[in-house]
């Protein structure tokens, strides 16, 4: 999303001055520019397991499953701004452009064993299926940060500096790993329209007990002189819920 109307600034805490400040991006009569914030998320996974019948009663049956699970959850946040000085404040030549970009990316990669139960209820012209499973194993957390500021003077000369919230102290790739569990539950209703065609509608929920996300890695304490080691990398680990609805059509021939 972009912001380019009214007063637009990026707030931070200046540890050198000991006070809250902000970077002006769009300010009537002083700065003309825009702030753009973009984000993305991706989750994927695959299971390989064996299924063994456990209980069966009339129209219902329950199976025990065991195997291997792979899951991955990636997210990213990019904050960028482009502004032009209009009033020559702080002895900055009018027309000087400032481009600032801070990028935060996180990756969570899980490998582990899988245990669970699956169940089907056969209603004749419909089937209701349940799946409850948990992956138990190790997850690798990775945080990748980058940042830059490019100053372009009216004559076309450029100078490159650190970003605003990504500087020498928290730039780069940081990794950790730990033991965790990822439970998941899903339910699916399948309507048998005829001998060859089925329609299904399902819901699933998955819980990551330990995950790194980019928003939690943004430290707003900024040292413009790069002498106090700020901002630091929080490497904050939190939990994460994901829910989904799915529908499909199965054709048999």
RODO-2510 file (C-alpha; in nm, 4 decimals, decimal comma):
residues 253
     n   res          X          Y          Z
     1     x     0,0000     0,0000     0,0000
     2     x     0,1206     0,3532    -0,0768
     3     x     0,0746     0,6740     0,1219
     4     x     0,1344     1,0054    -0,0554
     5     x    -0,1269     1,2509     0,0731
     6     x    -0,1186     1,4834     0,3729
     7     x     0,1556     1,4394     0,6308
     8     x     0,3455     1,1124     0,5925
     9     x     0,6397     1,0299     0,8213
    10     x     0,8284     0,7265     0,9543
    11     x     0,8517     0,7424     1,3356
    12     x     1,1505     0,6039     1,5269
    13     x     1,3330     0,6552     1,8562
    14     x     1,6682     0,8321     1,8185
    15     x     1,8902     0,6758     2,0860
    16     x     2,1546     0,9483     2,0388
    17     x     1,9099     1,2300     2,1106
    18     x     1,7099     1,0211     2,3579
    19     x     1,3788     1,1192     2,2019
    20     x     1,1155     1,0094     1,9541
    21     x     1,1651     1,1544     1,6066
    22     x     1,0357     1,0919     1,2565
    23     x     1,1634     1,0913     0,8999
    24     x     0,9453     1,3274     0,6916
    25     x     0,8374     1,1806     0,3594
    26     x     0,5449     1,3947     0,2493
    27     x     0,4940     1,7272     0,4257
    28     x     0,3197     2,0198     0,2523
    29     x     0,5737     2,2886     0,1659
    30     x     0,8701     2,0869     0,2942
    31     x     0,8797     1,7358     0,1423
    32     x     0,7041     1,5736    -0,1518
    33     x     0,7073     1,1963    -0,1614
    34     x     0,5385     0,8651    -0,0939
    35     x     0,5697     0,5743     0,1464
    36     x     0,5095     0,2200     0,0191
    37     x     0,4609    -0,0843     0,2410
    38     x     0,4397    -0,4274     0,0816
    39     x     0,4061    -0,7692     0,2392
    40     x     0,3813    -1,1307     0,1280
    41     x     0,3241    -1,4666     0,2942
    42     x     0,3560    -1,8244     0,1716
    43     x     0,2868    -2,1529     0,3448
    44     x     0,3401    -2,4979     0,2009
    45     x     0,3787    -2,8515     0,3249
    46     x     0,3745    -3,2170     0,2376
    47     x     0,3146    -3,5392     0,4299
    48     x     0,4238    -3,8945     0,3612
    49     x     0,2557    -4,1489     0,5856
    50     x     0,1169    -4,4973     0,6200
    51     x    -0,2442    -4,5547     0,7210
    52     x    -0,3624    -4,8474     0,9310
    53     x    -0,7309    -4,9238     1,0039
    54     x    -0,7991    -4,8909     1,3751
    55     x    -1,1739    -4,8941     1,4391
    56     x    -1,4789    -4,9574     1,2216
    57     x    -1,8452    -4,9426     1,3170
    58     x    -2,1303    -4,9336     1,0682
    59     x    -2,0889    -4,6293     0,8474
    60     x    -1,7855    -4,4915     1,0332
    61     x    -1,4220    -4,5948     1,0335
    62     x    -1,1112    -4,4593     1,2059
    63     x    -0,7532    -4,4972     1,0811
    64     x    -0,4195    -4,4463     1,2534
    65     x    -0,1552    -4,2601     1,0510
    66     x     0,2199    -4,2242     1,1033
    67     x     0,4925    -4,0834     0,8825
    68     x     0,6994    -3,7772     0,7898
    69     x     0,5976    -3,4109     0,7676
    70     x     0,7590    -3,1140     0,5936
    71     x     0,6207    -2,7636     0,6424
    72     x     0,7466    -2,4197     0,5452
    73     x     0,6161    -2,0737     0,6305
    74     x     0,7736    -1,7603     0,4744
    75     x     0,6819    -1,3936     0,5177
    76     x     0,8270    -1,0587     0,4122
    77     x     0,7735    -0,6881     0,4763
    78     x     0,9332    -0,4103     0,2711
    79     x     0,9088    -0,0426     0,3704
    80     x     1,0298     0,2063     0,1110
    81     x     1,0013     0,5799     0,0633
    82     x     1,1006     0,8346    -0,1997
    83     x     1,0973     1,2025    -0,1067
    84     x     1,2184     1,5332    -0,2531
    85     x     1,3230     1,8332    -0,0446
    86     x     1,1219     2,1478    -0,1255
    87     x     1,2383     2,4153     0,1189
    88     x     1,6144     2,3707     0,1682
    89     x     1,5802     2,2989     0,5394
    90     x     1,8903     2,1940     0,7365
    91     x     2,1060     2,3302     0,4529
    92     x     1,9857     2,0514     0,2220
    93     x     1,9723     2,1779    -0,1390
    94     x     1,6224     2,2125    -0,2782
    95     x     1,5495     1,9220    -0,5092
    96     x     1,7579     1,6677    -0,3165
    97     x     1,5973     1,3238    -0,3354
    98     x     1,6086     1,0585    -0,0635
    99     x     1,5186     0,6931    -0,1237
   100     x     1,5036     0,4722     0,1861
   101     x     1,4291     0,0996     0,1875
   102     x     1,4113    -0,1468     0,4781
   103     x     1,3370    -0,5133     0,4103
   104     x     1,2583    -0,7905     0,6595
   105     x     1,2156    -1,1548     0,5517
   106     x     1,1513    -1,4608     0,7656
   107     x     1,1591    -1,8347     0,6941
   108     x     1,0398    -2,1241     0,9109
   109     x     1,1280    -2,4734     0,7862
   110     x     1,0022    -2,7798     0,9747
   111     x     1,1031    -3,1466     0,9418
   112     x     0,9590    -3,4076     1,1739
   113     x     0,7623    -3,7189     1,2460
   114     x     0,3860    -3,7309     1,2013
   115     x     0,1174    -3,8999     1,4114
   116     x    -0,2573    -3,8704     1,3782
   117     x    -0,6033    -4,0106     1,3205
   118     x    -0,8295    -3,9932     1,0183
   119     x    -1,1984    -4,0761     1,0110
   120     x    -1,4676    -4,1134     0,7449
   121     x    -1,8432    -4,1230     0,7914
   122     x    -2,0245    -4,2688     0,4909
   123     x    -2,3770    -4,1328     0,4570
   124     x    -2,4537    -4,2937     0,1255
   125     x    -2,4730    -3,9930    -0,1043
   126     x    -2,2218    -3,7988     0,1058
   127     x    -1,9037    -3,8540     0,3089
   128     x    -1,7711    -3,6524     0,6031
   129     x    -1,3965    -3,6839     0,6600
   130     x    -1,1922    -3,5734     0,9618
   131     x    -0,8161    -3,5506     1,0040
   132     x    -0,6304    -3,4693     1,3270
   133     x    -0,2518    -3,4892     1,3230
   134     x     0,0562    -3,3434     1,4839
   135     x     0,4073    -3,3037     1,3484
   136     x     0,6843    -3,3320     1,6084
   137     x     1,0401    -3,2353     1,5194
   138     x     1,2760    -2,9467     1,4561
   139     x     1,2157    -2,6072     1,2989
   140     x     1,4833    -2,3801     1,1503
   141     x     1,4097    -2,0088     1,1913
   142     x     1,5780    -1,7567     0,9602
   143     x     1,5545    -1,3763     0,9595
   144     x     1,7062    -1,1864     0,6647
   145     x     1,7286    -0,8062     0,6726
   146     x     1,8592    -0,5453     0,4308
   147     x     1,8406    -0,1680     0,4138
   148     x     1,9720     0,1253     0,2166
   149     x     1,9389     0,5001     0,1737
   150     x     2,0297     0,6696    -0,1536
   151     x     2,0717     1,0473    -0,1565
   152     x     2,0653     1,2132    -0,4982
   153     x     2,1592     1,5822    -0,5140
   154     x     2,0136     1,8231    -0,7734
   155     x     2,3235     1,7776    -0,9891
   156     x     2,2761     1,4013    -1,0117
   157     x     2,5452     1,2940    -0,7651
   158     x     2,4555     1,0051    -0,5337
   159     x     2,5571     0,8842    -0,1892
   160     x     2,4590     0,5483    -0,0372
   161     x     2,4010     0,4980     0,3365
   162     x     2,2252     0,2566     0,5743
   163     x     1,8504     0,2156     0,5795
   164     x     1,6460     0,3722     0,8580
   165     x     1,5703     0,0646     1,0707
   166     x     1,8161    -0,1776     0,9102
   167     x     2,1734    -0,0716     0,9804
   168     x     2,5119    -0,2360     1,0397
   169     x     2,3974    -0,3649     1,3800
   170     x     2,1003    -0,5682     1,2509
   171     x     2,1747    -0,6267     0,8828
   172     x     2,2261    -0,9769     0,7457
   173     x     2,1010    -1,3313     0,8001
   174     x     2,0255    -1,4674     1,1465
   175     x     1,9316    -1,8297     1,2226
   176     x     1,8121    -2,0405     1,5138
   177     x     1,6560    -2,3832     1,5506
   178     x     1,4432    -2,5518     1,8128
   179     x     1,2161    -2,8448     1,8891
   180     x     0,8472    -2,7819     1,8255
   181     x     0,5097    -2,9348     1,7440
   182     x     0,2683    -2,8396     1,4653
   183     x    -0,0871    -2,9684     1,5203
   184     x    -0,3468    -2,9562     1,2424
   185     x    -0,7169    -3,0361     1,2174
   186     x    -0,9317    -3,0531     0,9053
   187     x    -1,2841    -3,1537     0,8101
   188     x    -1,4256    -3,2118     0,4619
   189     x    -1,7782    -3,2711     0,3351
   190     x    -1,8052    -3,4563     0,0038
   191     x    -2,1317    -3,4774    -0,1893
   192     x    -2,1541    -3,7659    -0,4373
   193     x    -2,3478    -3,6061    -0,7235
   194     x    -2,3398    -3,9205    -0,9372
   195     x    -2,1205    -4,2225    -1,0045
   196     x    -1,8542    -4,0075    -1,1711
   197     x    -1,8738    -3,6663    -1,0027
   198     x    -1,8129    -3,5459    -0,6440
   199     x    -1,8205    -3,1974    -0,4945
   200     x    -1,6269    -3,1269    -0,1729
   201     x    -1,6018    -2,8401     0,0745
   202     x    -1,3471    -2,8356     0,3549
   203     x    -1,1950    -2,6375     0,6406
   204     x    -0,8553    -2,6712     0,8064
   205     x    -0,6634    -2,5015     1,0860
   206     x    -0,2922    -2,5327     1,1608
   207     x    -0,0936    -2,4019     1,4564
   208     x     0,2770    -2,3185     1,4590
   209     x     0,3874    -2,3163     1,8221
   210     x     0,7115    -2,1385     1,7290
   211     x     0,7545    -1,9104     1,4271
   212     x     0,9440    -1,5944     1,3360
   213     x     0,7521    -1,3207     1,1541
   214     x     0,8952    -1,0033     0,9982
   215     x     0,6837    -0,7535     1,1921
   216     x     0,8272    -0,8793     1,5214
   217     x     1,1854    -0,8247     1,4006
   218     x     1,1507    -0,4477     1,3437
   219     x     1,3360    -0,2513     1,6114
   220     x     1,2469     0,1203     1,6099
   221     x     1,5441     0,2195     1,8305
   222     x     1,7839     0,3823     1,5827
   223     x     2,1420     0,5050     1,6277
   224     x     2,2254     0,7399     1,3416
   225     x     2,5969     0,7309     1,4342
   226     x     2,6234     0,3473     1,4432
   227     x     2,8144     0,3603     1,7730
   228     x     2,5751     0,1999     2,0259
   229     x     2,4793    -0,1210     1,8446
   230     x     2,1222    -0,0059     1,7846
   231     x     1,8953    -0,1240     1,6403
   232     x     1,9516    -0,4779     1,7626
   233     x     1,7961    -0,7898     1,6108
   234     x     1,5092    -0,8934     1,8438
   235     x     1,4746    -1,2431     1,6927
   236     x     1,1376    -1,2656     1,8587
   237     x     0,9690    -1,6050     1,8254
   238     x     0,5902    -1,6180     1,8504
   239     x     0,3071    -1,8559     1,7639
   240     x     0,0974    -1,8478     1,4473
   241     x    -0,2486    -1,9716     1,3479
   242     x    -0,3518    -2,0342     0,9868
   243     x    -0,7011    -2,1225     0,8686
   244     x    -0,8258    -2,2100     0,5221
   245     x    -1,1369    -2,3051     0,3293
   246     x    -1,1165    -2,5244     0,0234
   247     x    -1,3526    -2,6646    -0,2331
   248     x    -1,3112    -2,8996    -0,5230
   249     x    -1,4648    -3,1238    -0,7829
   250     x    -1,3576    -3,4832    -0,8432
   251     x    -1,4337    -3,6526    -1,1729
   252     x    -1,3872    -4,0284    -1,2126
   253     x    -1,3773    -4,2163    -1,5401
***
